[in-house]
């Protein structure tokens, strides 16, 4: 058993998740990590970076040694034993995690998600009309600003009971929470202020629902009860915050990434636009090829060996979901975007994690993506992404676009 910083060939191997150039394209670095140092000590930030699929899978399954007790964020200000107060059960392990997750799950049920389908469909049609109107007027629309940056937040806000008049502001605050400024190796001041504002807003909403319950998720969380146990106001607010940041941002990025990558493959694009039945594998291959959530942190509770490398207890480990999904030990031609990829391979993606902390919102994200992209296929004969003018989001936690200019050719109706 050895402590290793990894051997390198050629240029020194550097892992800097805050570097804008890395965020623009992390995949060459991921490949070097998998090939040269699958467990790599990034000394500048004192983090142990785990990049191969099997190792990432094993770490995510072992929350005794690889704990969530300090949260899942790289950022120093978010890495502390109180992380659960902001990120709900994502910052907890064992019985504490199970308690909150079970209570939340009793309100955030698969049935509640399924029942959102008509609302998702209605929002999709409304925002597509807006998008196509912009396309007709300007010769293009911005898929993020006109559509994908709006719908997921509206779906979550509708579920929570956020009034329509407040949704733009809630969306703006959520965007600030995930944005990272060049050269700032932590949550920027604007992001911290946005977090405080969101918590204040959700606190007021919870207090209002306690006096006047309605048929929404917030009221259901207040009413959730298992063997006499109920969620506190703080626990409800933390889950609402987790939903608005994790659920909104990742789905927005998934919708943007789906159009961006399919447009780069005209033959596959033509096949999808001719067969709405290909939408599910289009979604899954996008999740594999360029997942919205790229990395998660873990606190190492004791000395542990991973891939023949000793990670000392007390360390911060980082599992690279985006790298695991490109591991050629699991995926055939992993750098190739292929909507016809075997389902057996797609079942191995780790975009939503695995084990105890498998993403509770995975079904909602897939539902939204399916409804949106199926309707898009029904409505457009072709689309062109203007890749030379896209603008990426800069974040350590999510990967996607802030702006995605697209020209749509509508079908004759």
KENU-679160 format. One record per residue (C-alpha): residue in three letters; residue number from 1; x, y, z. Coordinates in Angstrom, 1 decimal. Layout:
N
@r->ALA; k->NUM; east->X; north->Y; up->Z
...
***
This chain:
413
@r->UNK; k->1; east->0.0; north->0.0; up->0.0
@r->UNK; k->2; east->1.5; north->3.4; up->-1.0
@r->UNK; k->3; east->0.7; north->7.0; up->-0.8
@r->UNK; k->4; east->0.9; north->8.3; up->-4.4
@r->UNK; k->5; east->0.5; north->11.6; up->-6.3
@r->UNK; k->6; east->0.5; north->9.6; up->-9.5
@r->UNK; k->7; east->3.1; north->9.2; up->-12.2
@r->UNK; k->8; east->2.8; north->11.3; up->-15.3
@r->UNK; k->9; east->4.1; north->11.1; up->-18.9
@r->UNK; k->10; east->4.9; north->14.3; up->-20.7
@r->UNK; k->11; east->3.6; north->17.4; up->-19.2
@r->UNK; k->12; east->2.9; north->17.4; up->-15.4
@r->UNK; k->13; east->-0.6; north->16.1; up->-14.5
@r->UNK; k->14; east->-2.5; north->19.0; up->-12.9
@r->UNK; k->15; east->-6.1; north->18.9; up->-11.7
@r->UNK; k->16; east->-7.6; north->22.3; up->-11.0
@r->UNK; k->17; east->-11.5; north->22.2; up->-11.0
@r->UNK; k->18; east->-11.7; north->25.9; up->-10.7
@r->UNK; k->19; east->-9.8; north->26.6; up->-13.9
@r->UNK; k->20; east->-12.1; north->28.0; up->-16.6
@r->UNK; k->21; east->-10.0; north->26.2; up->-19.3
@r->UNK; k->22; east->-10.6; north->22.9; up->-17.4
@r->UNK; k->23; east->-14.3; north->23.6; up->-17.1
@r->UNK; k->24; east->-14.5; north->24.3; up->-20.9
@r->UNK; k->25; east->-13.3; north->20.7; up->-21.6
@r->UNK; k->26; east->-12.4; north->18.5; up->-18.6
@r->UNK; k->27; east->-12.3; north->15.2; up->-20.6
@r->UNK; k->28; east->-8.7; north->15.2; up->-21.7
@r->UNK; k->29; east->-7.7; north->15.7; up->-18.1
@r->UNK; k->30; east->-10.1; north->12.9; up->-17.0
@r->UNK; k->31; east->-8.5; north->10.5; up->-19.5
@r->UNK; k->32; east->-5.0; north->11.3; up->-18.2
@r->UNK; k->33; east->-6.2; north->10.7; up->-14.7
@r->UNK; k->34; east->-7.7; north->7.3; up->-15.5
@r->UNK; k->35; east->-4.6; north->6.2; up->-17.5
@r->UNK; k->36; east->-1.8; north->7.7; up->-15.4
@r->UNK; k->37; east->-3.1; north->8.3; up->-11.9
@r->UNK; k->38; east->-6.6; north->6.9; up->-11.2
@r->UNK; k->39; east->-6.3; north->8.0; up->-7.6
@r->UNK; k->40; east->-4.5; north->11.3; up->-7.8
@r->UNK; k->41; east->-3.5; north->13.7; up->-5.0
@r->UNK; k->42; east->-4.1; north->17.3; up->-6.1
@r->UNK; k->43; east->-1.8; north->19.0; up->-3.7
@r->UNK; k->44; east->-2.9; north->22.6; up->-4.3
@r->UNK; k->45; east->-6.4; north->21.8; up->-2.9
@r->UNK; k->46; east->-5.3; north->18.7; up->-0.9
@r->UNK; k->47; east->-8.0; north->16.5; up->-2.5
@r->UNK; k->48; east->-7.8; north->12.9; up->-3.6
@r->UNK; k->49; east->-9.3; north->12.6; up->-7.1
@r->UNK; k->50; east->-10.9; north->9.3; up->-8.1
@r->UNK; k->51; east->-11.6; north->8.9; up->-11.8
@r->UNK; k->52; east->-12.1; north->5.2; up->-12.9
@r->UNK; k->53; east->-15.7; north->3.9; up->-13.1
@r->UNK; k->54; east->-15.2; north->0.9; up->-10.7
@r->UNK; k->55; east->-13.5; north->3.0; up->-8.1
@r->UNK; k->56; east->-16.1; north->5.8; up->-8.3
@r->UNK; k->57; east->-18.9; north->3.1; up->-8.0
@r->UNK; k->58; east->-17.2; north->1.5; up->-5.0
@r->UNK; k->59; east->-16.7; north->4.9; up->-3.2
@r->UNK; k->60; east->-20.3; north->6.0; up->-3.8
@r->UNK; k->61; east->-21.5; north->2.7; up->-2.3
@r->UNK; k->62; east->-19.3; north->2.9; up->0.8
@r->UNK; k->63; east->-20.7; north->5.9; up->2.8
@r->UNK; k->64; east->-19.1; north->4.5; up->6.0
@r->UNK; k->65; east->-15.6; north->5.3; up->4.9
@r->UNK; k->66; east->-16.5; north->7.9; up->2.3
@r->UNK; k->67; east->-18.8; north->10.0; up->4.3
@r->UNK; k->68; east->-21.2; north->12.8; up->3.3
@r->UNK; k->69; east->-21.0; north->14.4; up->6.8
@r->UNK; k->70; east->-19.1; north->17.4; up->5.4
@r->UNK; k->71; east->-21.3; north->17.8; up->2.4
@r->UNK; k->72; east->-20.5; north->17.1; up->-1.3
@r->UNK; k->73; east->-19.1; north->20.4; up->-2.4
@r->UNK; k->74; east->-15.5; north->21.3; up->-3.3
@r->UNK; k->75; east->-15.9; north->24.8; up->-1.9
@r->UNK; k->76; east->-14.2; north->25.5; up->1.4
@r->UNK; k->77; east->-17.1; north->27.5; up->2.8
@r->UNK; k->78; east->-19.6; north->24.7; up->2.1
@r->UNK; k->79; east->-17.3; north->21.9; up->3.5
@r->UNK; k->80; east->-18.2; north->21.6; up->7.2
@r->UNK; k->81; east->-20.2; north->19.4; up->9.6
@r->UNK; k->82; east->-23.3; north->21.7; up->9.2
@r->UNK; k->83; east->-23.6; north->21.1; up->5.5
@r->UNK; k->84; east->-26.9; north->19.2; up->6.0
@r->UNK; k->85; east->-28.5; north->22.5; up->7.1
@r->UNK; k->86; east->-28.1; north->23.6; up->3.4
@r->UNK; k->87; east->-28.1; north->20.4; up->1.4
@r->UNK; k->88; east->-30.5; north->18.3; up->3.4
@r->UNK; k->89; east->-29.7; north->14.5; up->3.4
@r->UNK; k->90; east->-26.8; north->15.0; up->0.9
@r->UNK; k->91; east->-24.9; north->16.1; up->4.0
@r->UNK; k->92; east->-25.7; north->13.1; up->6.2
@r->UNK; k->93; east->-24.9; north->9.4; up->6.5
@r->UNK; k->94; east->-26.5; north->6.3; up->8.0
@r->UNK; k->95; east->-29.6; north->6.6; up->10.2
@r->UNK; k->96; east->-29.7; north->10.4; up->10.0
@r->UNK; k->97; east->-29.7; north->10.3; up->6.2
@r->UNK; k->98; east->-32.3; north->7.5; up->6.1
@r->UNK; k->99; east->-34.6; north->9.4; up->8.5
@r->UNK; k->100; east->-34.8; north->12.5; up->6.4
@r->UNK; k->101; east->-34.8; north->10.7; up->3.1
@r->UNK; k->102; east->-37.7; north->8.5; up->4.1
@r->UNK; k->103; east->-39.7; north->11.5; up->5.4
@r->UNK; k->104; east->-39.0; north->13.5; up->2.2
@r->UNK; k->105; east->-39.8; north->10.5; up->0.0
@r->UNK; k->106; east->-43.2; north->10.1; up->1.7
@r->UNK; k->107; east->-44.0; north->13.5; up->0.2
@r->UNK; k->108; east->-41.9; north->13.5; up->-2.9
@r->UNK; k->109; east->-43.4; north->10.4; up->-4.3
@r->UNK; k->110; east->-43.2; north->8.8; up->-7.8
@r->UNK; k->111; east->-46.9; north->9.4; up->-8.1
@r->UNK; k->112; east->-46.4; north->13.1; up->-7.4
@r->UNK; k->113; east->-43.7; north->13.2; up->-10.1
@r->UNK; k->114; east->-45.9; north->11.3; up->-12.6
@r->UNK; k->115; east->-48.8; north->13.7; up->-11.9
@r->UNK; k->116; east->-46.7; north->16.6; up->-13.0
@r->UNK; k->117; east->-46.7; north->15.3; up->-16.6
@r->UNK; k->118; east->-49.6; north->17.5; up->-17.8
@r->UNK; k->119; east->-48.0; north->20.5; up->-16.2
@r->UNK; k->120; east->-44.6; north->19.7; up->-17.8
@r->UNK; k->121; east->-46.4; north->19.3; up->-21.2
@r->UNK; k->122; east->-48.3; north->22.6; up->-20.8
@r->UNK; k->123; east->-45.1; north->24.5; up->-19.9
@r->UNK; k->124; east->-43.2; north->22.8; up->-22.8
@r->UNK; k->125; east->-45.8; north->23.9; up->-25.3
@r->UNK; k->126; east->-45.9; north->27.5; up->-23.8
@r->UNK; k->127; east->-42.2; north->28.0; up->-23.9
@r->UNK; k->128; east->-41.8; north->26.3; up->-27.3
@r->UNK; k->129; east->-44.2; north->28.9; up->-28.7
@r->UNK; k->130; east->-42.0; north->31.6; up->-27.1
@r->UNK; k->131; east->-38.9; north->30.0; up->-28.5
@r->UNK; k->132; east->-40.3; north->29.6; up->-32.0
@r->UNK; k->133; east->-41.5; north->33.2; up->-32.0
@r->UNK; k->134; east->-38.0; north->34.4; up->-31.2
@r->UNK; k->135; east->-36.6; north->32.1; up->-33.9
@r->UNK; k->136; east->-39.1; north->33.6; up->-36.4
@r->UNK; k->137; east->-38.2; north->37.2; up->-35.4
@r->UNK; k->138; east->-34.4; north->36.9; up->-35.2
@r->UNK; k->139; east->-33.6; north->33.8; up->-37.3
@r->UNK; k->140; east->-32.6; north->32.0; up->-34.1
@r->UNK; k->141; east->-33.5; north->31.5; up->-30.5
@r->UNK; k->142; east->-31.5; north->31.0; up->-27.3
@r->UNK; k->143; east->-32.4; north->27.5; up->-26.2
@r->UNK; k->144; east->-31.2; north->28.2; up->-22.7
@r->UNK; k->145; east->-32.6; north->31.7; up->-22.1
@r->UNK; k->146; east->-35.8; north->31.2; up->-24.0
@r->UNK; k->147; east->-36.6; north->27.6; up->-22.9
@r->UNK; k->148; east->-34.2; north->25.3; up->-20.9
@r->UNK; k->149; east->-33.3; north->27.9; up->-18.3
@r->UNK; k->150; east->-37.0; north->28.5; up->-17.6
@r->UNK; k->151; east->-39.0; north->25.3; up->-17.7
@r->UNK; k->152; east->-37.2; north->23.2; up->-15.0
@r->UNK; k->153; east->-37.4; north->26.0; up->-12.4
@r->UNK; k->154; east->-41.1; north->26.5; up->-13.3
@r->UNK; k->155; east->-41.7; north->22.7; up->-12.8
@r->UNK; k->156; east->-40.0; north->22.7; up->-9.4
@r->UNK; k->157; east->-41.7; north->26.0; up->-8.4
@r->UNK; k->158; east->-45.1; north->24.6; up->-9.4
@r->UNK; k->159; east->-44.4; north->21.5; up->-7.4
@r->UNK; k->160; east->-43.3; north->23.5; up->-4.3
@r->UNK; k->161; east->-46.1; north->26.1; up->-4.6
@r->UNK; k->162; east->-43.9; north->29.1; up->-5.5
@r->UNK; k->163; east->-46.2; north->31.8; up->-6.9
@r->UNK; k->164; east->-45.7; north->32.6; up->-10.6
@r->UNK; k->165; east->-44.8; north->36.2; up->-9.7
@r->UNK; k->166; east->-41.8; north->35.0; up->-7.7
@r->UNK; k->167; east->-40.3; north->32.5; up->-10.1
@r->UNK; k->168; east->-38.0; north->34.7; up->-12.1
@r->UNK; k->169; east->-36.3; north->36.0; up->-8.9
@r->UNK; k->170; east->-36.0; north->32.4; up->-7.5
@r->UNK; k->171; east->-34.4; north->31.4; up->-10.8
@r->UNK; k->172; east->-32.0; north->34.3; up->-10.7
@r->UNK; k->173; east->-30.9; north->33.4; up->-7.2
@r->UNK; k->174; east->-30.4; north->29.8; up->-8.0
@r->UNK; k->175; east->-28.2; north->30.7; up->-11.0
@r->UNK; k->176; east->-26.0; north->32.8; up->-8.7
@r->UNK; k->177; east->-25.6; north->30.0; up->-6.2
@r->UNK; k->178; east->-23.9; north->27.7; up->-8.7
@r->UNK; k->179; east->-21.8; north->30.3; up->-10.7
@r->UNK; k->180; east->-18.1; north->30.4; up->-10.0
@r->UNK; k->181; east->-15.9; north->33.4; up->-10.7
@r->UNK; k->182; east->-12.5; north->33.0; up->-12.4
@r->UNK; k->183; east->-9.8; north->32.9; up->-9.8
@r->UNK; k->184; east->-12.1; north->32.6; up->-6.9
@r->UNK; k->185; east->-11.7; north->29.2; up->-5.3
@r->UNK; k->186; east->-14.9; north->29.2; up->-3.2
@r->UNK; k->187; east->-18.5; north->30.4; up->-3.4
@r->UNK; k->188; east->-18.4; north->34.0; up->-4.5
@r->UNK; k->189; east->-20.0; north->36.7; up->-2.3
@r->UNK; k->190; east->-22.9; north->37.0; up->-4.7
@r->UNK; k->191; east->-23.5; north->33.3; up->-4.4
@r->UNK; k->192; east->-23.5; north->33.4; up->-0.6
@r->UNK; k->193; east->-25.9; north->36.3; up->-0.6
@r->UNK; k->194; east->-28.2; north->34.4; up->-3.0
@r->UNK; k->195; east->-28.2; north->31.4; up->-0.7
@r->UNK; k->196; east->-29.2; north->33.5; up->2.3
@r->UNK; k->197; east->-32.0; north->35.1; up->0.2
@r->UNK; k->198; east->-33.3; north->31.7; up->-0.9
@r->UNK; k->199; east->-33.4; north->30.4; up->2.6
@r->UNK; k->200; east->-35.2; north->33.4; up->3.8
@r->UNK; k->201; east->-37.8; north->33.0; up->1.1
@r->UNK; k->202; east->-38.3; north->29.3; up->1.7
@r->UNK; k->203; east->-38.6; north->30.0; up->5.5
@r->UNK; k->204; east->-41.4; north->32.5; up->4.8
@r->UNK; k->205; east->-43.1; north->30.0; up->2.5
@r->UNK; k->206; east->-42.9; north->27.2; up->5.1
@r->UNK; k->207; east->-44.3; north->29.4; up->7.8
@r->UNK; k->208; east->-47.2; north->30.5; up->5.5
@r->UNK; k->209; east->-48.0; north->26.8; up->4.7
@r->UNK; k->210; east->-48.1; north->25.9; up->8.3
@r->UNK; k->211; east->-51.0; north->28.3; up->8.8
@r->UNK; k->212; east->-52.6; north->27.7; up->5.4
@r->UNK; k->213; east->-51.8; north->24.3; up->3.8
@r->UNK; k->214; east->-52.3; north->23.7; up->0.1
@r->UNK; k->215; east->-51.9; north->20.9; up->-2.3
@r->UNK; k->216; east->-48.2; north->21.3; up->-3.0
@r->UNK; k->217; east->-44.9; north->19.6; up->-2.0
@r->UNK; k->218; east->-44.1; north->22.2; up->0.7
@r->UNK; k->219; east->-47.4; north->21.4; up->2.5
@r->UNK; k->220; east->-46.8; north->17.6; up->2.0
@r->UNK; k->221; east->-43.4; north->17.9; up->3.6
@r->UNK; k->222; east->-44.9; north->19.7; up->6.6
@r->UNK; k->223; east->-47.5; north->16.9; up->6.9
@r->UNK; k->224; east->-45.0; north->14.0; up->6.3
@r->UNK; k->225; east->-44.9; north->11.8; up->9.4
@r->UNK; k->226; east->-43.4; north->8.4; up->10.1
@r->UNK; k->227; east->-43.9; north->6.8; up->13.5
@r->UNK; k->228; east->-44.6; north->10.2; up->15.0
@r->UNK; k->229; east->-41.5; north->11.8; up->13.6
@r->UNK; k->230; east->-41.8; north->14.9; up->11.4
@r->UNK; k->231; east->-39.5; north->17.2; up->9.5
@r->UNK; k->232; east->-38.5; north->20.5; up->11.2
@r->UNK; k->233; east->-38.8; north->23.8; up->9.4
@r->UNK; k->234; east->-35.1; north->23.9; up->8.9
@r->UNK; k->235; east->-35.1; north->20.4; up->7.4
@r->UNK; k->236; east->-37.9; north->21.3; up->5.0
@r->UNK; k->237; east->-36.1; north->24.5; up->3.9
@r->UNK; k->238; east->-32.9; north->22.6; up->3.3
@r->UNK; k->239; east->-34.7; north->20.1; up->1.0
@r->UNK; k->240; east->-36.4; north->22.9; up->-0.9
@r->UNK; k->241; east->-33.0; north->24.6; up->-1.4
@r->UNK; k->242; east->-31.5; north->21.3; up->-2.6
@r->UNK; k->243; east->-34.3; north->20.9; up->-5.1
@r->UNK; k->244; east->-34.0; north->24.4; up->-6.5
@r->UNK; k->245; east->-30.2; north->24.2; up->-6.9
@r->UNK; k->246; east->-29.7; north->20.5; up->-7.8
@r->UNK; k->247; east->-33.0; north->19.8; up->-9.6
@r->UNK; k->248; east->-33.3; north->23.0; up->-11.6
@r->UNK; k->249; east->-29.7; north->23.5; up->-12.7
@r->UNK; k->250; east->-28.9; north->19.9; up->-13.7
@r->UNK; k->251; east->-32.0; north->19.6; up->-15.8
@r->UNK; k->252; east->-31.4; north->22.9; up->-17.5
@r->UNK; k->253; east->-27.9; north->21.7; up->-18.4
@r->UNK; k->254; east->-29.2; north->18.3; up->-19.6
@r->UNK; k->255; east->-31.6; north->19.9; up->-22.0
@r->UNK; k->256; east->-28.8; north->22.2; up->-23.4
@r->UNK; k->257; east->-26.3; north->19.4; up->-23.6
@r->UNK; k->258; east->-28.8; north->17.2; up->-25.5
@r->UNK; k->259; east->-29.2; north->19.7; up->-28.3
@r->UNK; k->260; east->-25.6; north->20.7; up->-28.4
@r->UNK; k->261; east->-24.2; north->17.1; up->-28.9
@r->UNK; k->262; east->-26.9; north->15.8; up->-31.2
@r->UNK; k->263; east->-26.5; north->18.9; up->-33.5
@r->UNK; k->264; east->-22.8; north->18.0; up->-33.9
@r->UNK; k->265; east->-23.8; north->14.6; up->-35.4
@r->UNK; k->266; east->-26.1; north->15.3; up->-38.4
@r->UNK; k->267; east->-26.8; north->11.7; up->-39.2
@r->UNK; k->268; east->-27.9; north->10.9; up->-35.7
@r->UNK; k->269; east->-29.9; north->14.1; up->-35.5
@r->UNK; k->270; east->-31.8; north->13.2; up->-38.7
@r->UNK; k->271; east->-32.6; north->9.7; up->-37.2
@r->UNK; k->272; east->-33.9; north->11.2; up->-33.9
@r->UNK; k->273; east->-36.1; north->13.8; up->-35.7
@r->UNK; k->274; east->-37.6; north->11.0; up->-37.8
@r->UNK; k->275; east->-38.3; north->8.7; up->-34.8
@r->UNK; k->276; east->-39.5; north->10.0; up->-31.5
@r->UNK; k->277; east->-38.9; north->6.6; up->-30.1
@r->UNK; k->278; east->-35.1; north->7.4; up->-30.0
@r->UNK; k->279; east->-35.6; north->10.2; up->-27.5
@r->UNK; k->280; east->-35.0; north->8.0; up->-24.4
@r->UNK; k->281; east->-31.6; north->6.8; up->-25.6
@r->UNK; k->282; east->-30.8; north->10.3; up->-26.7
@r->UNK; k->283; east->-31.3; north->11.4; up->-23.1
@r->UNK; k->284; east->-29.3; north->8.5; up->-21.6
@r->UNK; k->285; east->-26.4; north->9.0; up->-24.0
@r->UNK; k->286; east->-26.3; north->12.7; up->-23.2
@r->UNK; k->287; east->-26.2; north->11.8; up->-19.5
@r->UNK; k->288; east->-23.3; north->9.5; up->-20.2
@r->UNK; k->289; east->-21.3; north->11.6; up->-22.6
@r->UNK; k->290; east->-21.5; north->14.9; up->-20.9
@r->UNK; k->291; east->-23.3; north->14.7; up->-17.6
@r->UNK; k->292; east->-24.6; north->17.8; up->-15.9
@r->UNK; k->293; east->-23.2; north->16.9; up->-12.5
@r->UNK; k->294; east->-19.5; north->16.2; up->-12.9
@r->UNK; k->295; east->-18.0; north->15.6; up->-9.4
@r->UNK; k->296; east->-18.9; north->15.0; up->-5.8
@r->UNK; k->297; east->-16.8; north->15.4; up->-2.7
@r->UNK; k->298; east->-16.6; north->12.9; up->0.2
@r->UNK; k->299; east->-15.0; north->13.0; up->3.7
@r->UNK; k->300; east->-12.6; north->10.0; up->4.3
@r->UNK; k->301; east->-13.3; north->8.8; up->7.8
@r->UNK; k->302; east->-10.3; north->6.4; up->8.0
@r->UNK; k->303; east->-7.2; north->5.3; up->6.1
@r->UNK; k->304; east->-8.4; north->3.4; up->3.1
@r->UNK; k->305; east->-6.8; north->1.9; up->0.0
@r->UNK; k->306; east->-8.4; north->2.6; up->-3.4
@r->UNK; k->307; east->-6.8; north->1.3; up->-6.6
@r->UNK; k->308; east->-3.6; north->0.4; up->-4.7
@r->UNK; k->309; east->-3.2; north->3.9; up->-3.3
@r->UNK; k->310; east->-3.6; north->4.8; up->0.4
@r->UNK; k->311; east->-5.9; north->7.8; up->1.1
@r->UNK; k->312; east->-5.4; north->9.0; up->4.6
@r->UNK; k->313; east->-8.3; north->9.4; up->7.0
@r->UNK; k->314; east->-9.5; north->12.9; up->7.4
@r->UNK; k->315; east->-8.9; north->13.7; up->3.7
@r->UNK; k->316; east->-11.3; north->15.1; up->1.2
@r->UNK; k->317; east->-11.9; north->12.8; up->-1.7
@r->UNK; k->318; east->-13.5; north->13.8; up->-5.0
@r->UNK; k->319; east->-15.3; north->11.3; up->-7.3
@r->UNK; k->320; east->-15.5; north->12.2; up->-10.9
@r->UNK; k->321; east->-18.8; north->11.2; up->-12.3
@r->UNK; k->322; east->-18.0; north->12.7; up->-15.7
@r->UNK; k->323; east->-14.8; north->10.7; up->-15.9
@r->UNK; k->324; east->-16.5; north->7.4; up->-14.8
@r->UNK; k->325; east->-19.0; north->7.8; up->-17.6
@r->UNK; k->326; east->-16.1; north->8.0; up->-20.2
@r->UNK; k->327; east->-14.1; north->5.0; up->-18.8
@r->UNK; k->328; east->-13.2; north->2.6; up->-21.7
@r->UNK; k->329; east->-13.1; north->-0.2; up->-19.2
@r->UNK; k->330; east->-16.9; north->0.0; up->-19.2
@r->UNK; k->331; east->-18.0; north->1.9; up->-22.3
@r->UNK; k->332; east->-17.2; north->1.1; up->-26.0
@r->UNK; k->333; east->-15.5; north->4.1; up->-27.7
@r->UNK; k->334; east->-16.4; north->6.3; up->-24.8
@r->UNK; k->335; east->-15.5; north->9.6; up->-26.4
@r->UNK; k->336; east->-18.0; north->8.9; up->-29.2
@r->UNK; k->337; east->-21.5; north->10.3; up->-28.9
@r->UNK; k->338; east->-23.8; north->7.4; up->-30.0
@r->UNK; k->339; east->-27.5; north->7.4; up->-29.5
@r->UNK; k->340; east->-27.5; north->3.7; up->-30.5
@r->UNK; k->341; east->-25.3; north->2.7; up->-27.6
@r->UNK; k->342; east->-26.2; north->-0.6; up->-26.1
@r->UNK; k->343; east->-28.7; north->-0.3; up->-23.2
@r->UNK; k->344; east->-26.5; north->-2.6; up->-21.2
@r->UNK; k->345; east->-23.8; north->0.1; up->-21.3
@r->UNK; k->346; east->-26.2; north->2.9; up->-20.6
@r->UNK; k->347; east->-27.3; north->1.1; up->-17.5
@r->UNK; k->348; east->-23.8; north->1.6; up->-16.1
@r->UNK; k->349; east->-23.8; north->5.4; up->-16.1
@r->UNK; k->350; east->-23.2; north->7.1; up->-12.8
@r->UNK; k->351; east->-24.7; north->10.5; up->-13.6
@r->UNK; k->352; east->-27.3; north->10.2; up->-10.8
@r->UNK; k->353; east->-24.9; north->8.4; up->-8.4
@r->UNK; k->354; east->-25.6; north->5.0; up->-6.9
@r->UNK; k->355; east->-26.4; north->3.4; up->-3.6
@r->UNK; k->356; east->-27.9; north->5.2; up->-0.6
@r->UNK; k->357; east->-27.4; north->8.6; up->-2.2
@r->UNK; k->358; east->-28.8; north->7.8; up->-5.6
@r->UNK; k->359; east->-30.4; north->11.1; up->-6.8
@r->UNK; k->360; east->-34.0; north->11.4; up->-5.5
@r->UNK; k->361; east->-34.8; north->13.6; up->-8.5
@r->UNK; k->362; east->-33.6; north->11.3; up->-11.2
@r->UNK; k->363; east->-37.2; north->10.4; up->-12.2
@r->UNK; k->364; east->-38.2; north->14.0; up->-12.4
@r->UNK; k->365; east->-35.2; north->15.0; up->-14.5
@r->UNK; k->366; east->-35.9; north->12.1; up->-17.0
@r->UNK; k->367; east->-39.6; north->12.9; up->-17.1
@r->UNK; k->368; east->-38.9; north->16.6; up->-18.0
@r->UNK; k->369; east->-36.3; north->15.7; up->-20.6
@r->UNK; k->370; east->-38.5; north->13.1; up->-22.2
@r->UNK; k->371; east->-41.6; north->15.4; up->-22.4
@r->UNK; k->372; east->-39.6; north->18.3; up->-23.7
@r->UNK; k->373; east->-37.5; north->16.5; up->-26.3
@r->UNK; k->374; east->-40.4; north->14.4; up->-27.6
@r->UNK; k->375; east->-42.4; north->17.5; up->-28.2
@r->UNK; k->376; east->-39.4; north->19.2; up->-29.8
@r->UNK; k->377; east->-39.1; north->16.2; up->-32.2
@r->UNK; k->378; east->-42.8; north->16.4; up->-33.1
@r->UNK; k->379; east->-42.5; north->20.2; up->-33.7
@r->UNK; k->380; east->-39.2; north->20.7; up->-35.6
@r->UNK; k->381; east->-38.0; north->19.3; up->-38.9
@r->UNK; k->382; east->-34.4; north->20.4; up->-38.2
@r->UNK; k->383; east->-32.3; north->22.6; up->-35.9
@r->UNK; k->384; east->-28.8; north->24.0; up->-36.1
@r->UNK; k->385; east->-26.7; north->24.9; up->-33.0
@r->UNK; k->386; east->-24.4; north->27.9; up->-33.6
@r->UNK; k->387; east->-21.5; north->26.2; up->-31.7
@r->UNK; k->388; east->-19.1; north->29.2; up->-32.3
@r->UNK; k->389; east->-21.3; north->31.4; up->-30.2
@r->UNK; k->390; east->-22.3; north->29.2; up->-27.3
@r->UNK; k->391; east->-21.5; north->30.4; up->-23.7
@r->UNK; k->392; east->-20.6; north->27.9; up->-21.1
@r->UNK; k->393; east->-21.6; north->28.1; up->-17.4
@r->UNK; k->394; east->-18.5; north->28.2; up->-15.2
@r->UNK; k->395; east->-19.1; north->26.0; up->-12.2
@r->UNK; k->396; east->-17.3; north->23.2; up->-10.3
@r->UNK; k->397; east->-20.7; north->21.4; up->-9.7
@r->UNK; k->398; east->-22.6; north->21.6; up->-13.0
@r->UNK; k->399; east->-21.6; north->21.5; up->-16.7
@r->UNK; k->400; east->-23.6; north->23.1; up->-19.4
@r->UNK; k->401; east->-24.5; north->26.3; up->-21.1
@r->UNK; k->402; east->-25.6; north->29.8; up->-20.2
@r->UNK; k->403; east->-26.4; north->30.6; up->-23.8
@r->UNK; k->404; east->-27.1; north->28.2; up->-26.7
@r->UNK; k->405; east->-28.1; north->30.0; up->-29.9
@r->UNK; k->406; east->-30.1; north->27.6; up->-32.2
@r->UNK; k->407; east->-31.9; north->28.1; up->-35.5
@r->UNK; k->408; east->-35.1; north->25.9; up->-35.7
@r->UNK; k->409; east->-36.9; north->24.8; up->-38.8
@r->UNK; k->410; east->-40.5; north->24.0; up->-37.8
@r->UNK; k->411; east->-42.5; north->21.3; up->-39.3
@r->UNK; k->412; east->-45.5; north->22.2; up->-41.4
@r->UNK; k->413; east->-48.6; north->22.1; up->-39.2
***
